[in-house]
Amino acid sequence: MQSFLVPCGFSRFQAECPHLCETSFSSRGGPSTAPVPSPVVGLGGLCLGSDCSDAESEPDRDSMSCGLDSEGATPPPAGLLPSFPVQILPNLYLGSARDSANVESLAKLGIRYILNVTPNLPNLFEKNGDFHYKQIPISDHWSQNLSQFFPEAIAFIDEALSQNCGVLVHCLAGVSRSVTVTVAYLMQKRHLSLNDAYDLVKRKKSNISPNFNFMGQLLDFERSLRLEERRARERSSGGQESTASDPPSFFTTPTSDGVFELDPT
């Protein structure tokens, strides 16, 4: 069985994201009055990306295997996966590289803005002037700090929606990086908790599975949003603003070189 390190502690992660944890009980024959064994808790819906860089091997590492259970479930039949961008909100779509290459589908849905959350997939229609692109050069790997790009990604999505244009957020497979950005947008602009934002996207697109560190970055983001909201309430009520320091970032600690890595504590 593969194990993962949870820097902020599993109990805290389970408390904040119970829907990402699963419990199973030993199935033993006997009457229903038998003592219930302690639950075994796992993270079946999460995965870590490959440690190979994009430049070293495949064009991108956002593998469809990230949508599978960590214990090796078989992939769902192709017919059960969406073959077109999934609408999360009016004019906000989530999809894959294949979706970003289907110009007919983009036109039909009114998509004019495309947020490409990969380091090396091309912006195919950038030169024809019909589409606005933003590229976020992040690989689907535990060492990557996607949260540093949340502000500009959210601003790009907001710009599209303010123009009443469709916007597609995509990575390679549409299950990890693009999902993380979409969830972050819902948290900040729709004032949803991480749980509620994740559940909303999950209901629309069942095969999502952000890698474990990206989920940690969303937890850090949620703490920051809560602190900002509390300070805003204190200012509006005329009370003394809280002197509380920014919440600790367990998954996005900057090093001396300005590179982000997992906090070892």
Residue, then its C-alpha position, 0 to 999 in steps of 0.5 A: m500500500q502506498s503512503f503519503l505524508v500529510p504535513c499539516g497532520f491527517s486529522r486536520f486534513q480529514a476534518e477540513c476535507p472529509h469528502l476526500c477521505e474514505t473509511s472501510f471496515s473489515s467484513r467478518g461474518g457474525p451477528s450485527t451486535a458484534p463490536v464494530p472495528s476501528p475504521v481504516v482511513g485512506l485517501g483513495g481520491l488523491c494522487l501524486g504526479s510523476d517525479c519526471s519533469d516535462a522536459e525529460s519525458e512525455p509532453d506533459r505529466d497530467s496523467m489520467s491515472c490521477g483520476l483513479d483510486s490510489e489502490g489501482a482501480t481500472p479506468p472508467p470506460a471511455g464512454l463515461l468520460p465527458s467528450f466536451p468541456v464541462q460547464i461549471l458556471p454559466n460561461l465557465y468551462l473545465g476541460s482537457a487539451r483535446d477540448s482546447a483543440n476543438v475549434e468547432s466546440l469552442a465556437k458553439l459554446g461561445i468560448r473566447y478565453i482559454l486558460n492553459v494550465t500547462p508548461n508546454l501545450p501550445n495555444l493552438f489558435e493564438k494567432n488567428g485573433d479570435f481567442h484570448y490566451k493565458q498560459i500558466p507554466i505548471s507541471d502536475h507534480w508535488s513540487q510545483n506551487l500552483s497557488q502563486f498563479f491563483p490571482e492572475a488566473i482568477a483575474f483572467i476568468d473574471e475578465a472573460l465573464s465580465q465580457n459575457c464570453g465563455v472561458l475554458v480552463h484546461c490542462l492535459a487531462g482536465v483532472s488536476r491542475s485545471v480543477t485546482v484553478t477552478v476550485a480556487y476561483l469558486m472559493q474566492k469569487r463565489h465565497l465557497s468553502l474548499n469542500d463546497a467548491y470541490d463538491l460543486v466541480k465534482r458533481k459536474k465532472s466526476n473524474i476530477s483528482p487534483n494531486f495531493n500537494f495542490m489540495g494542500q495549497l487550496l487548504d492554505f488558500e482557504r485559510s488566507l481567504r478566511l483571514e481576509e474576510r475576517r479583517a474586512r468585517e472588522r474594518s466595516s464594523g469600525g472595530q479594531e482590526s485583528t493583529a493576527s498574523d497570516p496563517p501558516s502555509f504548510f504546502t507552499t513555503p518559500t525557500s531562500d531562492g524564491v522557490f516553493e516547496l513542502d514545509p518539512t514541519 
